[in-house]
Amino acid sequence: MNPLRRLDVLLRRHPVRTDVTAAVLLTLVLVLAPLVMLGGGVGSPAAWQTAGTVVAGLLMTGAWGLRRVRPVAAAGVTVAGALLHLAVGPEFTIALAMVPATVYNLAAIGPRWASLAGLATGLAGGLANGLKVWLFPPRFTTPDGVQVQSPAEPVAMVVMAVLCGMAVLTAWAFGDVVRNRRLAVQALEDRARRLETQALQERELAAADERSHIAREMHDIVAHSLQVIISQADGARYAAAAKPELAVETLETIGQTGRSALADMRQLLGVLRGPAEPTGGPDRARRDPAAPDGHRAPPGLADLPALFQTLRLSGLEISLLEQGSPRRDLPAGGELTAYRTVQEALTNTLRHGGEGAHAFLTLRWTARGLEIQADDDGRSQADAETTGSGQGLRGIAERVALFGGTMEAGPRVGAGWRVWAELPYADV
């Protein structure tokens, strides 16, 4: 690391020690050194002036040690020392150094009101120093012991006031620039922290939404497939003795349903794993009979006939009524939501409707979008609630609401259950 950079880091880590060390050095240079050089020499001040100068200098240089921890209090002590030095000091050397330095410190790290008050006080002090030079010209002692007073000149007052005022204004301007830069850096740091917090919250929300989406997909895939497999297996067990050919057909349906569910699960898990190659090399997916190309398009309305055929093989009677024709496309993913809605409604009928339940499905295209109505004549709501958790219907409601639609589910008048959903068209 650069030695200057290393020194800067060291000074920033120990601000109080740095300021105290600087105060000691200023005391040695501005207070004690002039006292030693002028003591007993030609034109040396009187004892009371020397004492006043020393006290004033100690106040001004000593206050510098507290400039960062107590900037306003340190400025007050400096003002007191400067006034004392103005009253008794034979020269204004110490104040000319310490007053601009204090004004700079207030402008850089002090409150805004203290910065402006320090500027006004410094300018007033410069004017007072000029008036002192004009009204009370300095006195000199000749080698013969005779005191001689310099002539009063208004020009000297103006020059002294202007020089002091320029020094104070320059110090305040530099301090204000440092202050603005510090505030700008703090604003950038605060903004960076807020953006980091916001990004973390957005990632958490996205993760929660993705978990909910995965949970819905898992339920739709597993619950439907297992229900069909269970129904087919029960039917094959009873038909194995009387109709072996029906048992073989049922087992084929079970295998087809299992492979389809396995392909859907692999696709879902592949999305979770990301774009990495599947285990076994790039040709593994192409050799897999359940996923010939490694990917399967999500099911849509065109896949409903295959769904109906599978459910009918499980013993569920399904009547379909289609009305109208689509005016526009459903939103992206809308057909998948429509498919999952029909799948959940019919699977619930197969699971909870009881033996001999009949499902009546209506797909109606309207000016707003697609209406899905699935009725059945199976068991009542109370019977269904004793065997189901309701997670599937809640998942479907979340899916439909994601696309701006609505979903209702409840018992029909008389007997049975109804699921109604509306999916609006995509905005164009």
C-alpha positions as CSV (number, residue, x, y, z in Angstrom):
1,M,0.0,0.0,0.0
2,N,1.1,3.6,-0.7
3,P,2.7,5.1,2.4
4,L,0.5,8.2,2.1
5,R,-2.6,5.9,1.8
6,R,-1.5,3.9,4.8
7,L,-1.0,7.1,6.8
8,D,-4.5,8.3,5.8
9,V,-6.1,5.0,6.9
10,L,-4.2,5.3,10.2
11,L,-5.4,8.8,10.8
12,R,-9.0,7.9,10.0
13,R,-9.0,5.0,12.4
14,H,-7.8,7.2,15.3
15,P,-9.4,10.6,14.8
16,V,-9.2,11.7,18.5
17,R,-5.5,10.8,18.8
18,T,-4.8,12.6,15.5
19,D,-6.6,15.8,16.6
20,V,-4.9,15.8,20.0
21,T,-1.5,15.3,18.4
22,A,-2.2,18.2,16.0
23,A,-3.3,20.4,18.9
24,V,0.0,19.8,20.7
25,L,2.0,20.6,17.6
26,L,0.0,23.8,17.0
27,T,0.6,24.8,20.6
28,L,4.3,24.3,20.1
29,V,4.5,26.2,16.8
30,L,2.0,29.0,17.4
31,V,2.2,29.7,21.1
32,L,5.5,28.5,22.7
33,A,7.9,29.1,19.8
34,P,7.0,32.9,19.4
35,L,7.1,33.3,23.1
36,V,10.6,32.0,23.3
37,M,11.7,34.1,20.3
38,L,10.2,37.4,21.5
39,G,11.0,37.0,25.2
40,G,13.4,39.7,26.3
41,G,14.1,41.0,22.7
42,V,13.6,44.4,21.1
43,G,9.9,45.3,21.0
44,S,8.9,42.4,23.3
45,P,5.4,42.8,24.8
46,A,4.7,43.6,28.4
47,A,4.1,40.8,30.9
48,W,0.3,41.1,30.9
49,Q,0.2,41.0,27.1
50,T,2.4,37.9,27.1
51,A,0.2,36.2,29.6
52,G,-3.0,37.1,27.7
53,T,-1.4,35.9,24.4
54,V,-0.4,32.6,26.0
55,V,-3.8,32.0,27.5
56,A,-5.6,32.9,24.2
57,G,-3.3,30.7,22.2
58,L,-3.8,27.8,24.5
59,L,-7.5,28.2,24.2
60,M,-7.5,28.2,20.4
61,T,-5.0,25.5,19.8
62,G,-6.3,23.3,22.7
63,A,-9.8,23.4,21.3
64,W,-8.5,21.8,18.1
65,G,-8.2,18.5,19.9
66,L,-12.0,18.3,20.2
67,R,-12.9,19.5,16.8
68,R,-14.5,16.2,15.6
69,V,-16.1,14.9,18.8
70,R,-17.5,18.4,19.9
71,P,-17.2,20.7,16.9
72,V,-19.6,23.4,18.2
73,A,-18.0,23.5,21.7
74,A,-14.5,23.6,20.2
75,A,-15.6,26.5,18.0
76,G,-17.0,28.4,21.1
77,V,-13.6,28.0,22.9
78,T,-11.8,29.2,19.8
79,V,-14.0,32.3,19.6
80,A,-13.3,33.0,23.3
81,G,-9.6,32.7,22.7
82,A,-9.8,34.9,19.6
83,L,-11.6,37.7,21.5
84,L,-9.1,37.6,24.3
85,H,-6.2,37.7,21.8
86,L,-8.0,40.6,20.0
87,A,-8.1,42.5,23.2
88,V,-4.6,42.0,24.6
89,G,-2.4,40.4,21.9
90,P,0.2,42.5,20.3
91,E,-0.3,40.7,17.0
92,F,-2.9,38.5,15.5
93,T,-0.8,35.6,14.2
94,I,-2.5,32.8,16.1
95,A,-6.0,33.9,15.4
96,L,-5.2,34.3,11.7
97,A,-4.4,30.6,11.6
98,M,-6.9,29.1,14.0
99,V,-10.1,31.1,13.1
100,P,-10.1,30.0,9.4
101,A,-9.3,26.5,10.5
102,T,-12.2,26.5,12.9
103,V,-14.5,27.9,10.2
104,Y,-13.4,25.2,7.9
105,N,-14.1,22.5,10.5
106,L,-17.6,23.8,11.2
107,A,-18.4,24.0,7.5
108,A,-17.2,20.4,6.9
109,I,-18.6,18.4,9.9
110,G,-20.7,20.8,12.0
111,P,-24.4,21.4,11.7
112,R,-25.6,23.8,9.0
113,W,-26.6,26.5,11.4
114,A,-23.2,26.3,13.1
115,S,-21.4,26.5,9.7
116,L,-23.2,29.8,8.9
117,A,-22.7,31.1,12.4
118,G,-19.0,30.4,12.1
119,L,-18.8,32.2,8.8
120,A,-20.5,35.3,10.2
121,T,-18.4,35.2,13.3
122,G,-15.2,34.9,11.3
123,L,-16.1,37.8,9.1
124,A,-17.0,39.9,12.1
125,G,-13.7,39.0,13.7
126,G,-11.8,40.1,10.6
127,L,-13.6,43.5,10.6
128,A,-12.9,43.9,14.3
129,N,-9.2,43.2,13.7
130,G,-9.1,45.9,11.0
131,L,-10.8,48.4,13.4
132,K,-8.2,47.5,16.1
133,V,-5.4,48.3,13.7
134,W,-7.0,51.6,12.8
135,L,-8.1,52.7,16.3
136,F,-5.2,51.2,18.3
137,P,-2.1,51.3,16.2
138,P,0.7,49.0,17.4
139,R,3.4,50.4,19.7
140,F,7.1,49.8,19.4
141,T,9.8,50.2,22.0
142,T,13.1,51.7,20.7
143,P,16.5,50.6,22.0
144,D,16.5,53.7,24.2
145,G,13.3,52.6,26.0
146,V,11.0,55.1,24.3
147,Q,7.6,53.8,23.1
148,V,6.6,54.9,19.6
149,Q,3.0,54.4,18.2
150,S,2.5,53.8,14.5
151,P,0.3,56.4,12.7
152,A,-3.3,55.4,12.3
153,E,-4.1,54.7,8.6
154,P,-7.6,53.8,7.3
155,V,-5.9,51.9,4.5
156,A,-4.3,49.5,6.9
157,M,-7.8,48.8,8.4
158,V,-9.3,48.0,5.0
159,V,-6.4,45.8,4.0
160,M,-6.5,43.9,7.3
161,A,-10.3,43.4,7.2
162,V,-10.2,42.3,3.5
163,L,-7.3,39.8,4.1
164,C,-9.1,38.3,7.2
165,G,-12.4,38.1,5.4
166,M,-10.8,36.4,2.3
167,A,-9.1,33.9,4.6
168,V,-12.4,33.1,6.4
169,L,-14.4,32.9,3.1
170,T,-11.9,30.6,1.5
171,A,-11.8,28.3,4.5
172,W,-15.6,28.2,4.7
173,A,-15.9,27.4,0.9
174,F,-13.4,24.5,1.1
175,G,-15.2,23.1,4.2
176,D,-18.6,23.4,2.5
177,V,-17.3,21.5,-0.5
178,V,-16.0,18.7,1.8
179,R,-19.4,18.7,3.5
180,N,-21.4,18.3,0.3
181,R,-19.1,15.6,-0.9
182,R,-19.4,13.7,2.4
183,L,-23.2,14.0,2.3
184,A,-23.2,12.8,-1.4
185,V,-21.1,9.8,-0.4
186,Q,-23.4,9.0,2.5
187,A,-26.5,9.3,0.2
188,L,-24.9,6.9,-2.2
189,E,-24.1,4.5,0.6
190,D,-27.6,4.7,1.9
191,R,-29.1,4.2,-1.5
192,A,-26.8,1.1,-2.1
193,R,-27.9,-0.3,1.3
194,R,-31.6,0.3,0.4
195,L,-31.2,-1.3,-3.0
196,E,-29.4,-4.3,-1.5
197,T,-32.2,-4.7,1.1
198,Q,-34.8,-4.3,-1.7
199,A,-33.1,-6.9,-3.9
200,L,-32.9,-9.3,-0.9
201,Q,-36.7,-8.8,-0.3
202,E,-37.4,-9.3,-4.0
203,R,-35.4,-12.5,-4.0
204,E,-37.2,-13.8,-1.0
205,L,-40.6,-12.9,-2.5
206,A,-39.6,-14.6,-5.8
207,A,-38.4,-17.7,-4.0
208,A,-41.7,-17.8,-2.0
209,D,-43.7,-17.4,-5.2
210,E,-41.6,-20.1,-6.9
211,R,-42.2,-22.5,-4.0
212,S,-45.9,-21.9,-4.2
213,H,-45.8,-22.5,-8.0
214,I,-43.8,-25.7,-7.6
215,A,-46.2,-26.9,-4.8
216,R,-49.2,-26.3,-7.2
217,E,-47.5,-28.2,-10.0
218,M,-46.5,-31.1,-7.8
219,H,-50.0,-31.4,-6.5
220,D,-51.6,-31.2,-9.9
221,I,-49.2,-33.8,-11.3
222,V,-49.0,-36.3,-8.4
223,A,-52.5,-36.1,-7.1
224,H,-54.1,-36.5,-10.5
225,S,-51.8,-39.3,-11.6
226,L,-52.0,-41.3,-8.4
227,Q,-55.7,-41.0,-8.3
228,V,-56.0,-42.4,-11.8
229,I,-53.5,-45.1,-11.1
230,I,-55.3,-46.1,-7.9
231,S,-58.7,-46.3,-9.6
232,Q,-57.2,-48.3,-12.5
233,A,-55.5,-50.7,-10.2
234,D,-58.6,-51.3,-8.2
235,G,-60.5,-51.9,-11.4
236,A,-57.9,-54.3,-12.7
237,R,-57.9,-56.3,-9.5
238,Y,-61.6,-57.0,-9.8
239,A,-61.5,-57.6,-13.6
240,A,-58.4,-59.8,-13.6
241,A,-60.4,-63.0,-13.0
242,A,-63.4,-62.4,-15.2
243,K,-61.9,-60.3,-18.1
244,P,-58.2,-60.7,-18.4
245,E,-58.1,-58.6,-21.5
246,L,-59.6,-55.7,-19.6
247,A,-57.0,-56.1,-16.9
248,V,-54.2,-55.9,-19.5
249,E,-55.8,-52.7,-21.0
250,T,-56.0,-51.2,-17.5
251,L,-52.4,-52.0,-16.8
252,E,-51.4,-50.3,-20.0
253,T,-53.3,-47.2,-18.9
254,I,-51.6,-47.3,-15.5
255,G,-48.2,-47.5,-17.2
256,Q,-49.0,-44.6,-19.6
257,T,-50.3,-42.5,-16.7
258,G,-47.2,-43.2,-14.7
259,R,-44.8,-42.4,-17.5
260,S,-46.6,-39.2,-18.2
261,A,-46.4,-38.2,-14.5
262,L,-42.8,-39.2,-14.5
263,A,-42.0,-37.0,-17.5
264,D,-43.8,-34.0,-15.9
265,M,-41.9,-34.5,-12.7
266,R,-38.6,-34.7,-14.6
267,Q,-39.4,-31.5,-16.5
268,L,-40.3,-29.7,-13.2
269,L,-37.1,-30.9,-11.5
270,G,-35.1,-29.9,-14.6
271,V,-36.4,-26.4,-14.2
272,L,-35.3,-26.4,-10.6
273,R,-31.8,-27.7,-11.5
274,G,-31.3,-25.1,-14.2
275,P,-29.6,-25.5,-17.6
276,A,-27.0,-28.1,-16.6
277,E,-26.8,-31.3,-18.6
278,P,-28.7,-34.3,-17.1
279,T,-26.6,-37.0,-15.5
280,G,-25.2,-39.5,-18.0
281,G,-24.3,-37.1,-20.8
282,P,-26.1,-35.0,-23.4
283,D,-27.7,-38.1,-25.0
284,R,-29.4,-39.3,-21.8
285,A,-32.6,-37.3,-22.4
286,R,-32.9,-38.4,-26.0
287,R,-32.6,-42.1,-24.9
288,D,-35.3,-41.7,-22.2
289,P,-38.6,-43.0,-23.5
290,A,-40.5,-40.8,-21.1
291,A,-38.9,-37.6,-22.5
292,P,-37.7,-38.1,-26.1
293,D,-36.4,-34.6,-26.5
294,G,-35.7,-33.8,-22.9
295,H,-38.6,-31.3,-22.7
296,R,-42.3,-31.5,-22.9
297,A,-44.6,-28.6,-23.8
298,P,-47.0,-27.8,-20.9
299,P,-50.5,-29.2,-21.4
300,G,-53.2,-27.0,-22.8
301,L,-56.8,-27.2,-24.1
302,A,-55.7,-29.5,-26.9
303,D,-54.7,-32.1,-24.4
304,L,-58.2,-32.3,-22.7
305,P,-59.4,-35.2,-24.9
306,A,-56.4,-37.4,-23.7
307,L,-57.3,-36.4,-20.1
308,F,-61.0,-37.3,-20.6
309,Q,-60.0,-40.7,-22.1
310,T,-57.8,-41.5,-19.1
311,L,-60.4,-40.6,-16.6
312,R,-63.1,-42.5,-18.5
313,L,-61.0,-45.6,-18.3
314,S,-61.0,-45.1,-14.5
315,G,-64.8,-45.3,-14.5
316,L,-65.8,-41.6,-14.6
317,E,-68.5,-40.6,-17.0
318,I,-67.8,-37.2,-18.5
319,S,-70.1,-35.1,-20.6
320,L,-68.6,-32.1,-22.5
321,L,-70.4,-29.1,-23.8
322,E,-68.4,-26.4,-25.8
323,Q,-70.0,-23.1,-26.6
324,G,-68.7,-20.2,-28.7
325,S,-65.2,-19.7,-30.1
326,P,-62.2,-17.8,-28.9
327,R,-61.9,-14.2,-30.0
328,R,-58.3,-13.7,-28.9
329,D,-55.6,-15.9,-27.3
330,L,-55.5,-16.5,-23.6
331,P,-52.5,-15.0,-21.7
332,A,-49.2,-16.9,-21.7
333,G,-49.8,-19.9,-19.4
334,G,-53.5,-19.4,-19.5
335,E,-54.2,-22.6,-21.3
336,L,-52.1,-24.5,-18.7
337,T,-54.3,-22.9,-16.0
338,A,-57.4,-23.9,-17.8
339,Y,-56.2,-27.5,-18.2
340,R,-55.2,-27.7,-14.5
341,T,-58.6,-26.3,-13.5
342,V,-60.5,-29.0,-15.5
343,Q,-58.0,-31.7,-14.3
344,E,-58.5,-30.7,-10.6
345,A,-62.3,-30.6,-10.9
346,L,-62.6,-33.9,-12.6
347,T,-60.0,-35.6,-10.4
348,N,-62.0,-34.4,-7.3
349,T,-65.2,-35.9,-8.8
350,L,-63.3,-39.2,-9.4
351,R,-61.9,-39.1,-5.8
352,H,-64.9,-37.8,-3.8
353,G,-67.9,-38.2,-6.0
354,G,-68.4,-41.8,-5.2
355,E,-69.4,-44.8,-7.4
356,G,-71.5,-43.8,-10.4
357,A,-70.7,-40.1,-10.2
358,H,-71.2,-38.3,-13.5
359,A,-69.2,-35.1,-14.5
360,F,-70.7,-32.4,-16.7
361,L,-68.1,-30.0,-18.1
362,T,-68.9,-26.8,-20.0
363,L,-66.3,-24.7,-21.8
364,R,-67.9,-21.4,-22.8
365,W,-66.0,-18.7,-24.8
366,T,-67.5,-15.2,-24.0
367,A,-66.5,-11.7,-24.8
368,R,-64.4,-11.6,-21.7
369,G,-62.6,-14.9,-22.0
370,L,-63.1,-18.6,-21.2
371,E,-65.6,-19.8,-18.6
372,I,-65.1,-23.3,-17.2
373,Q,-68.0,-24.9,-15.3
374,A,-67.5,-28.5,-13.9
375,D,-70.6,-30.0,-12.2
376,D,-71.0,-33.5,-10.8
377,D,-73.9,-35.4,-9.2
378,G,-71.7,-37.1,-6.6
379,R,-71.6,-36.8,-2.8
380,S,-72.3,-33.6,-0.9
381,Q,-69.7,-31.0,0.3
382,A,-69.7,-32.4,3.9
383,D,-68.7,-35.9,2.6
384,A,-66.0,-34.4,0.4
385,E,-64.5,-32.3,3.1
386,T,-64.0,-35.3,5.3
387,T,-61.7,-36.9,2.8
388,G,-60.0,-34.0,1.1
389,S,-57.6,-31.2,2.2
390,G,-58.7,-28.5,-0.2
391,Q,-55.1,-27.8,-1.3
392,G,-55.9,-28.4,-4.9
393,L,-58.8,-26.0,-5.1
394,R,-56.8,-23.3,-3.3
395,G,-53.9,-23.9,-5.8
396,I,-56.3,-23.5,-8.7
397,A,-57.8,-20.3,-7.2
398,E,-54.2,-18.9,-7.0
399,R,-53.5,-19.9,-10.6
400,V,-56.6,-18.3,-11.9
401,A,-56.1,-15.1,-9.8
402,L,-52.6,-14.8,-11.2
403,F,-54.1,-14.2,-14.6
404,G,-56.8,-11.8,-13.4
405,G,-59.6,-14.3,-13.3
406,T,-61.9,-15.6,-10.7
407,M,-62.7,-19.1,-9.3
408,E,-65.6,-20.4,-7.2
409,A,-66.2,-23.8,-5.8
410,G,-69.1,-25.2,-3.7
411,P,-72.0,-27.6,-3.5
412,R,-74.8,-27.6,-6.1
413,V,-78.4,-27.2,-5.3
414,G,-79.6,-30.7,-4.4
415,A,-76.5,-32.8,-4.7
416,G,-73.1,-32.8,-6.2
417,W,-70.3,-30.2,-6.5
418,R,-69.6,-27.3,-8.8
419,V,-66.3,-25.6,-9.8
420,W,-66.6,-22.4,-11.9
421,A,-63.7,-20.3,-13.2
422,E,-63.3,-17.5,-15.7
423,L,-60.0,-16.7,-17.4
424,P,-59.9,-13.4,-19.3
425,Y,-58.2,-12.9,-22.6
426,A,-54.7,-11.5,-22.9
427,D,-54.5,-7.7,-23.0
428,V,-53.7,-6.4,-26.6
